Amino acid sequence: MIFSFRFNTTRGPLDGKRERLTVGTSAVPITPATYTVAETAAATKYARGDRKATAAVIQVFDDAIYFTLDGTTPSATVGFEAAVGDVIELDSLGKIQNFQAIRKTGDAELEILPLFGA
């Protein structure tokens, strides 16, 4: 699956690079291992050295969340709200690294798919 229609470039997922993240009462970031291919794995499988995702697609499940993209801790009064079924598109490594989410009322799940440049 290539998301060139959304990001105006050829970016795609890598095998095994995705995360299902539970969002509760404490703010949670995307796990760095989700958007990073370690140098040893990259050298053997992708022959490119250490790689980091350049975009990500996130879908919200089970309950709404509040999220931020600048490293600020989200809350009911800080950040953006995303409802169940919403898709959040992050178009840079900085937004991926600074993404944080907290639940609105009940625990939520996020399906995170990082996208790597060709």
Backbone as JSON Lines, residues from 0, in Angstrom:
{"i":0,"aa":"M","n":[0.84,-1.16,0.0],"ca":[0.0,0.0,0.0],"c":[0.9,1.24,0.0]}
{"i":1,"aa":"I","n":[0.72,2.12,-0.96],"ca":[1.5,3.34,-1.05],"c":[0.54,4.53,-0.88]}
{"i":2,"aa":"F","n":[0.93,5.47,-0.05],"ca":[0.07,6.61,0.25],"c":[0.49,7.86,-0.52]}
{"i":3,"aa":"S","n":[0.94,7.7,-1.76],"ca":[1.4,8.85,-2.53],"c":[0.28,9.83,-2.82]}
{"i":4,"aa":"F","n":[-0.97,9.35,-2.84],"ca":[-2.1,10.23,-3.12],"c":[-2.34,11.22,-1.98]}
{"i":5,"aa":"R","n":[-1.86,10.94,-0.79],"ca":[-2.06,11.83,0.35],"c":[-0.83,12.67,0.67]}
{"i":6,"aa":"F","n":[0.33,12.11,0.47],"ca":[1.55,12.78,0.92],"c":[2.4,13.31,-0.23]}
{"i":7,"aa":"N","n":[1.91,13.18,-1.47],"ca":[2.61,13.7,-2.65],"c":[4.03,13.18,-2.8]}
{"i":8,"aa":"T","n":[4.27,11.99,-2.35],"ca":[5.56,11.33,-2.5],"c":[5.33,9.84,-2.31]}
{"i":9,"aa":"T","n":[6.3,9.04,-2.65],"ca":[6.15,7.6,-2.48],"c":[6.66,7.21,-1.1]}
{"i":10,"aa":"R","n":[5.75,6.92,-0.21],"ca":[6.07,6.43,1.12],"c":[5.22,5.21,1.36]}
{"i":11,"aa":"G","n":[5.78,4.24,2.05],"ca":[5.01,3.03,2.29],"c":[5.4,2.38,3.59]}
{"i":12,"aa":"P","n":[4.59,1.41,4.03],"ca":[4.88,0.69,5.27],"c":[5.98,-0.35,5.06]}
{"i":13,"aa":"L","n":[6.61,-0.76,6.15],"ca":[7.59,-1.85,6.13],"c":[7.01,-3.01,6.92]}
{"i":14,"aa":"D","n":[7.35,-4.22,6.53],"ca":[6.89,-5.42,7.23],"c":[7.17,-5.34,8.72]}
{"i":15,"aa":"G","n":[6.15,-5.6,9.53],"ca":[6.33,-5.66,10.97],"c":[6.39,-4.32,11.68]}
{"i":16,"aa":"K","n":[6.32,-3.23,10.96],"ca":[6.4,-1.92,11.58],"c":[5.01,-1.32,11.71]}
{"i":17,"aa":"R","n":[4.36,-1.62,12.82],"ca":[3.07,-1.04,13.17],"c":[2.92,-1.19,14.68]}
{"i":18,"aa":"E","n":[1.98,-0.48,15.24],"ca":[1.78,-0.54,16.69],"c":[0.29,-0.39,17.0]}
{"i":19,"aa":"R","n":[-0.17,-1.16,17.97],"ca":[-1.52,-0.99,18.54],"c":[-1.27,-0.43,19.93]}
{"i":20,"aa":"L","n":[-1.64,0.81,20.15],"ca":[-1.31,1.53,21.38],"c":[-2.57,1.79,22.19]}
{"i":21,"aa":"T","n":[-2.55,1.42,23.47],"ca":[-3.66,1.71,24.38],"c":[-3.47,3.11,24.95]}
{"i":22,"aa":"V","n":[-4.52,3.91,24.9],"ca":[-4.48,5.28,25.4],"c":[-5.38,5.35,26.63]}
{"i":23,"aa":"G","n":[-4.78,5.7,27.76],"ca":[-5.51,5.78,29.01],"c":[-5.46,7.18,29.6]}
{"i":24,"aa":"T","n":[-5.36,7.25,30.93],"ca":[-5.41,8.54,31.63],"c":[-4.09,9.3,31.6]}
{"i":25,"aa":"S","n":[-2.99,8.63,31.26],"ca":[-1.68,9.29,31.13],"c":[-1.34,9.44,29.66]}
{"i":26,"aa":"A","n":[-0.74,10.57,29.31],"ca":[-0.37,10.81,27.91],"c":[0.65,9.77,27.46]}
{"i":27,"aa":"V","n":[0.46,9.27,26.25],"ca":[1.39,8.28,25.68],"c":[1.87,8.75,24.31]}
{"i":28,"aa":"P","n":[3.17,8.53,24.03],"ca":[3.72,8.83,22.71],"c":[3.72,7.57,21.85]}
{"i":29,"aa":"I","n":[4.07,7.72,20.6],"ca":[4.31,6.57,19.73],"c":[5.66,5.98,20.14]}
{"i":30,"aa":"T","n":[5.73,4.68,20.29],"ca":[6.97,4.02,20.69],"c":[8.03,4.21,19.61]}
{"i":31,"aa":"P","n":[9.23,4.73,19.96],"ca":[10.27,4.97,18.96],"c":[10.61,3.76,18.1]}
{"i":32,"aa":"A","n":[10.56,2.56,18.65],"ca":[10.87,1.37,17.84],"c":[9.86,1.17,16.71]}
{"i":33,"aa":"T","n":[8.69,1.76,16.84],"ca":[7.67,1.64,15.8],"c":[8.06,2.42,14.55]}
{"i":34,"aa":"Y","n":[8.67,3.59,14.72],"ca":[9.01,4.43,13.56],"c":[10.5,4.43,13.22]}
{"i":35,"aa":"T","n":[11.26,3.52,13.83],"ca":[12.69,3.43,13.57],"c":[13.06,2.01,13.15]}
{"i":36,"aa":"V","n":[13.9,1.89,12.14],"ca":[14.48,0.61,11.77],"c":[15.92,0.68,12.26]}
{"i":37,"aa":"A","n":[16.27,-0.18,13.22],"ca":[17.62,-0.18,13.8],"c":[18.66,-0.4,12.71]}
{"i":38,"aa":"E","n":[19.83,0.16,12.89],"ca":[20.89,0.08,11.88],"c":[21.19,-1.35,11.47]}
{"i":39,"aa":"T","n":[21.27,-2.29,12.42],"ca":[21.6,-3.67,12.07],"c":[20.49,-4.3,11.24]}
{"i":40,"aa":"A","n":[19.24,-4.07,11.6],"ca":[18.13,-4.63,10.83],"c":[18.05,-3.96,9.46]}
{"i":41,"aa":"A","n":[18.28,-2.67,9.43],"ca":[18.21,-1.95,8.17],"c":[19.32,-2.4,7.22]}
{"i":42,"aa":"A","n":[20.5,-2.62,7.76],"ca":[21.62,-3.02,6.92],"c":[21.4,-4.39,6.3]}
{"i":43,"aa":"T","n":[20.81,-5.31,7.04],"ca":[20.61,-6.66,6.5],"c":[19.36,-6.76,5.63]}
{"i":44,"aa":"K","n":[18.3,-6.08,6.0],"ca":[17.05,-6.25,5.27],"c":[16.83,-5.17,4.21]}
{"i":45,"aa":"Y","n":[17.22,-3.94,4.52],"ca":[16.91,-2.84,3.62],"c":[18.13,-2.17,3.01]}
{"i":46,"aa":"A","n":[19.33,-2.54,3.49],"ca":[20.59,-2.0,2.96],"c":[20.61,-0.48,2.91]}
{"i":47,"aa":"R","n":[20.08,0.17,3.93],"ca":[20.04,1.63,3.94],"c":[20.58,2.24,5.22]}
{"i":48,"aa":"G","n":[21.0,1.46,6.17],"ca":[21.41,2.01,7.45],"c":[20.2,2.38,8.29]}
{"i":49,"aa":"D","n":[20.42,3.13,9.36],"ca":[19.34,3.51,10.27],"c":[18.3,4.34,9.52]}
{"i":50,"aa":"R","n":[17.03,3.97,9.67],"ca":[15.94,4.68,8.99],"c":[14.86,5.07,9.98]}
{"i":51,"aa":"K","n":[14.23,6.2,9.72],"ca":[13.09,6.64,10.52],"c":[11.94,6.96,9.57]}
{"i":52,"aa":"A","n":[10.74,6.72,10.04],"ca":[9.55,7.01,9.23],"c":[9.49,8.5,8.91]}
{"i":53,"aa":"T","n":[8.91,8.82,7.78],"ca":[8.73,10.21,7.38],"c":[7.26,10.63,7.4]}
{"i":54,"aa":"A","n":[6.39,9.68,7.71],"ca":[4.95,9.95,7.83],"c":[4.32,8.8,8.61]}
{"i":55,"aa":"A","n":[3.08,9.0,9.05],"ca":[2.36,7.93,9.75],"c":[0.86,8.15,9.6]}
{"i":56,"aa":"V","n":[0.14,7.04,9.63],"ca":[-1.31,7.07,9.61],"c":[-1.79,6.41,10.9]}
{"i":57,"aa":"I","n":[-2.71,7.07,11.6],"ca":[-3.21,6.58,12.88],"c":[-4.73,6.54,12.82]}
{"i":58,"aa":"Q","n":[-5.32,5.42,13.25],"ca":[-6.78,5.34,13.34],"c":[-7.17,5.14,14.8]}
{"i":59,"aa":"V","n":[-8.24,5.8,15.21],"ca":[-8.73,5.77,16.59],"c":[-9.83,4.72,16.73]}
{"i":60,"aa":"F","n":[-9.72,3.86,17.77],"ca":[-10.7,2.82,18.06],"c":[-11.19,2.95,19.5]}
{"i":61,"aa":"D","n":[-12.39,2.49,19.78],"ca":[-12.99,2.3,21.1],"c":[-13.48,3.56,21.81]}
{"i":62,"aa":"D","n":[-12.76,4.65,21.78],"ca":[-13.21,5.89,22.41],"c":[-12.41,7.06,21.85]}
{"i":63,"aa":"A","n":[-12.9,8.26,22.06],"ca":[-12.23,9.46,21.56],"c":[-10.95,9.75,22.34]}
{"i":64,"aa":"I","n":[-10.08,10.53,21.72],"ca":[-8.82,10.94,22.35],"c":[-8.61,12.44,22.16]}
{"i":65,"aa":"Y","n":[-7.69,12.98,22.96],"ca":[-7.12,14.3,22.73],"c":[-5.67,14.04,22.35]}
{"i":66,"aa":"F","n":[-5.14,14.8,21.37],"ca":[-3.73,14.6,21.0],"c":[-3.06,15.93,20.69]}
{"i":67,"aa":"T","n":[-1.73,15.92,20.82],"ca":[-0.91,17.07,20.46],"c":[0.2,16.59,19.53]}
{"i":68,"aa":"L","n":[0.78,17.54,18.8],"ca":[1.85,17.23,17.85],"c":[3.15,17.98,18.16]}
{"i":69,"aa":"D","n":[3.15,18.74,19.24],"ca":[4.32,19.56,19.55],"c":[5.02,19.15,20.84]}
{"i":70,"aa":"G","n":[4.69,17.99,21.37],"ca":[5.33,17.52,22.6],"c":[4.63,17.97,23.86]}
{"i":71,"aa":"T","n":[3.64,18.87,23.74],"ca":[2.85,19.32,24.88],"c":[1.96,18.18,25.36]}
{"i":72,"aa":"T","n":[1.77,18.06,26.66],"ca":[0.89,17.03,27.2],"c":[-0.56,17.38,26.9]}
{"i":73,"aa":"P","n":[-1.3,16.5,26.21],"ca":[-2.69,16.79,25.89],"c":[-3.6,16.67,27.11]}
{"i":74,"aa":"S","n":[-4.73,17.35,27.06],"ca":[-5.74,17.28,28.13],"c":[-7.07,17.69,27.52]}
{"i":75,"aa":"A","n":[-8.1,17.78,28.33],"ca":[-9.42,18.2,27.84],"c":[-9.4,19.64,27.33]}
{"i":76,"aa":"T","n":[-8.4,20.42,27.74],"ca":[-8.33,21.82,27.33],"c":[-7.13,22.11,26.43]}
{"i":77,"aa":"V","n":[-6.28,21.1,26.17],"ca":[-5.08,21.3,25.34],"c":[-5.02,20.21,24.28]}
{"i":78,"aa":"G","n":[-4.95,20.61,23.03],"ca":[-4.79,19.64,21.95],"c":[-6.03,19.51,21.09]}
{"i":79,"aa":"F","n":[-5.95,18.57,20.17],"ca":[-7.02,18.29,19.22],"c":[-7.81,17.08,19.67]}
{"i":80,"aa":"E","n":[-9.07,17.04,19.34],"ca":[-9.91,15.88,19.66],"c":[-10.07,15.02,18.41]}
{"i":81,"aa":"A","n":[-9.97,13.71,18.58],"ca":[-10.23,12.76,17.49],"c":[-11.24,11.74,17.99]}
{"i":82,"aa":"A","n":[-12.27,11.51,17.19],"ca":[-13.35,10.58,17.55],"c":[-13.02,9.17,17.05]}
{"i":83,"aa":"V","n":[-13.79,8.21,17.54],"ca":[-13.64,6.83,17.08],"c":[-13.81,6.8,15.55]}
{"i":84,"aa":"G","n":[-12.89,6.12,14.88],"ca":[-12.94,6.02,13.43],"c":[-12.14,7.09,12.71]}
{"i":85,"aa":"D","n":[-11.79,8.17,13.4],"ca":[-10.99,9.22,12.76],"c":[-9.62,8.7,12.38]}
{"i":86,"aa":"V","n":[-9.1,9.23,11.28],"ca":[-7.75,8.9,10.84],"c":[-6.9,10.17,10.96]}
{"i":87,"aa":"I","n":[-5.79,10.05,11.65],"ca":[-4.86,11.16,11.85],"c":[-3.67,10.91,10.94]}
{"i":88,"aa":"E","n":[-3.31,11.89,10.13],"ca":[-2.18,11.76,9.21],"c":[-1.05,12.66,9.69]}
{"i":89,"aa":"L","n":[0.08,12.07,9.96],"ca":[1.27,12.81,10.36],"c":[2.22,12.84,9.18]}
{"i":90,"aa":"D","n":[2.65,14.03,8.76],"ca":[3.44,14.15,7.54],"c":[4.92,14.47,7.75]}
{"i":91,"aa":"S","n":[5.42,14.26,8.97],"ca":[6.85,14.48,9.2],"c":[7.33,13.67,10.41]}
{"i":92,"aa":"L","n":[8.62,13.41,10.44],"ca":[9.21,12.71,11.57],"c":[9.01,13.49,12.86]}
{"i":93,"aa":"G","n":[9.14,14.81,12.8],"ca":[8.95,15.63,13.99],"c":[7.57,15.46,14.61]}
{"i":94,"aa":"K","n":[6.53,15.41,13.78],"ca":[5.17,15.21,14.3],"c":[5.01,13.82,14.89]}
{"i":95,"aa":"I","n":[5.65,12.83,14.28],"ca":[5.6,11.46,14.81],"c":[6.27,11.42,16.19]}
{"i":96,"aa":"Q","n":[7.44,12.01,16.29],"ca":[8.2,12.0,17.55],"c":[7.5,12.8,18.65]}
{"i":97,"aa":"N","n":[6.78,13.84,18.29],"ca":[6.14,14.71,19.29],"c":[4.69,14.37,19.57]}
{"i":98,"aa":"F","n":[4.12,13.41,18.85],"ca":[2.73,13.01,19.04],"c":[2.54,12.44,20.44]}
{"i":99,"aa":"Q","n":[1.48,12.9,21.11],"ca":[1.06,12.35,22.4],"c":[-0.46,12.31,22.42]}
{"i":100,"aa":"A","n":[-1.0,11.3,23.09],"ca":[-2.46,11.17,23.16],"c":[-2.88,10.79,24.57]}
{"i":101,"aa":"I","n":[-4.1,11.2,24.92],"ca":[-4.72,10.85,26.19],"c":[-6.19,10.55,25.9]}
{"i":102,"aa":"R","n":[-6.8,9.67,26.66],"ca":[-8.2,9.32,26.4],"c":[-9.13,10.48,26.75]}
{"i":103,"aa":"K","n":[-10.32,10.48,26.14],"ca":[-11.32,11.49,26.47],"c":[-12.14,11.02,27.67]}
{"i":104,"aa":"T","n":[-12.74,9.83,27.59],"ca":[-13.52,9.31,28.71],"c":[-13.07,7.9,29.08]}
{"i":105,"aa":"G","n":[-13.18,6.94,28.15],"ca":[-12.72,5.57,28.4],"c":[-11.45,5.29,27.61]}
{"i":106,"aa":"D","n":[-10.79,4.19,27.93],"ca":[-9.56,3.84,27.21],"c":[-9.84,3.71,25.71]}
{"i":107,"aa":"A","n":[-8.88,4.13,24.92],"ca":[-8.96,4.05,23.46],"c":[-7.78,3.22,22.95]}
{"i":108,"aa":"E","n":[-7.9,2.79,21.72],"ca":[-6.81,2.09,21.04],"c":[-6.46,2.88,19.79]}
{"i":109,"aa":"L","n":[-5.17,2.95,19.49],"ca":[-4.7,3.57,18.26],"c":[-3.98,2.53,17.43]}
{"i":110,"aa":"E","n":[-4.32,2.44,16.17],"ca":[-3.57,1.61,15.22],"c":[-2.66,2.56,14.47]}
{"i":111,"aa":"I","n":[-1.35,2.35,14.61],"ca":[-0.35,3.27,14.06],"c":[0.43,2.55,12.98]}
{"i":112,"aa":"L","n":[0.47,3.14,11.79],"ca":[1.22,2.6,10.67],"c":[2.22,3.65,10.2]}
{"i":113,"aa":"P","n":[3.5,3.48,10.54],"ca":[4.5,4.42,10.06],"c":[4.8,4.17,8.58]}
{"i":114,"aa":"L","n":[5.13,5.22,7.86],"ca":[5.44,5.13,6.44],"c":[6.87,5.6,6.21]}
{"i":115,"aa":"F","n":[7.6,4.84,5.44],"ca":[9.01,5.11,5.19],"c":[9.22,5.51,3.73]}
{"i":116,"aa":"G","n":[10.11,6.45,3.49],"ca":[10.41,6.88,2.13],"c":[11.04,5.77,1.32]}
{"i":117,"aa":"A","n":[10.9,5.89,0.02],"ca":[11.45,4.86,-0.88],"c":[12.95,4.93,-0.95]}
